[in-house]
Amino acid sequence: MGNPSSRARHVYTRPYSPWKNGKVGRMNRIVAQEWQYGRARESEAGRADALPAFIER
């Protein structure tokens, strides 16, 4: 498989670290604040119907 005497090693990133996934986390927070919970809707179907208009703006 590999040379055991090589100095290669695995480098793992810590999950949920802001410098690794900050843009995605920010986008998810914006969607949750403005679209998902920003306005009371009658049902989950009404919320799903409002998503395309939110994305297009």
Beta strands, then each sheet from edge to edge (+ up, - down):
end
